[in-house]
Amino acid sequence: MKLLINLDVPDLPAAEAFYTQAFDLQVGRRLFEGEVVELLGGPAPIYLLLKPAGSQPCGASTALRDYQRHWTPLHLDIVVDDMEAALARALAAGARQEGEISEAAWGRLVGLSDPFGHGICLLQWRGRGYDEVVHT
């Protein structure tokens, strides 16, 4: 199995600038007549898909694309080595911080949203990360 991450965005140049600046990803390829940008540098490629606000996401859905901040049960977790540096970089690129950095036995976490309403969490592991809290 291979995992690909697709993010719908209404402004491809702005999304490319945000994700390359915030998370040090690099452009791999431009696909489908310039309507898709492949970003590399993480454990799975991220594809930015140009999709206008108000367009229908799939044939069976009655919802329309909305790029205001929205909640979804799926979001990106970005694991970082230096929380303060990664947070500063993401904010400088246009992310919005949603709450303070929280501390847990497994590490640190802060919630963000990208300029297109998608949720992102920055995680900084402590010790063995989630393995610190495994109960068998």
N, C-alpha and C positions, 0 to 999 in steps of 0.2 A: 504494500500500500504506500502511496505517496500522498502527502497532504499539500494542498494548495490553499492559500487564503485569498479570497476575493473581497474587495471593498468597493462598493458603489460610491461614486463621488460626483458632484455636479460640476466641478472645475478641476480638470486634470492637471494643468500646470501648477495650481495652488496645492493640490494634494501631493504631487511629486515633490515640490519644494518642502512641504511640511515633513513628510516621512523621511526624506533624505537628510534634512537638517536635524530633525528631532532625534532620529535613531540611527544615523550614520549608515543608512541603506544606500545601495548604488543601483542605478538604472541598468537593467539587463537588456531587455528588448522593448521595442514599441511594436504593438501588434494590432491587427484588425484596422488597418488604415488610420493608425494613430489614436484609436479610441480606447486602447488598453496600454498601460505601462507596467512592465514587470520590474519588481524591486527585489534585489538580492542582498545577501549579507546576514540574514537570519537563518534559523534552522529550517524554515520553509519559505518558498517564494511567496511574495505578496503581489497580487495583481490589482491595480487600480483601474476600475472600469468606469468610463464616462457614461453616466446615466443622469438625464435631466431631472430636476425636482419636478414633482407632479406626474412623472411617468409611472406606468404600472409595472411592478417588479416581476410578475410572472402571470401566465394566463389564468390561473385559478384564483389569484388573489384579487380582492376588491380594494385593498389598501393602495395608496399611492406613495411614491417616494417622498420623504420629508427629511430635510437635512438640518432641521432644528435639533437641539439636544433631545435624544430619545433614549428610552430604556429598551434593551433587548437582552435576552438571556445569554447571548453570545457576545464576547468582547475579547480584546487582545490583552494578554499578560506579557509584559516585557521584563525579563529578568536582567537586572543591572548589578554592577559591582559597587558603584558609588551613587547612592540615592540622591544626595544633594546635587551632584554634578549632572546626573541624568535628568532630574526634575528641572533644574535651571535651563538645560538645553531644550527640553520639550516645551517649556513655557516661552522661551525666546523664539521658538519656531511657530508658536501660535496655539499651543495646547491651553486648555483651561483646567485649573486645579479644582477638584471637588472634595474639599475636606483636607484635614491635616494628615501628616504622615502618621500612621498607626504602627504600634510595636506589638509583636507576638512572639511566642516561643520559637517559631520557625523563621522569623525575620521581620521585615518592615514592608509596608504597603502604602501606596497613595493612589487615589483614583483621579483620573483625568478624562477629558473628552477632547477629541481632535476638532479641528475647525468645521467638520462636517457632521457633528453630532454623535460620532461613534465613541463608545466607551473604551478606555484603556486603563490598565493598572500597571504601575511600576512596582516590581517586587525586588527586594534585596534579601537574599537568603542569609540566615544565621545558622552556623553549624551545618547540619545535614538537611536544611530546608524543611520541606514537609515531612521528611522522615523523623524530625524531632518530635512530632505529635502522632505518630502511627500507633494505633492500639490494635493488637492482634487477638 
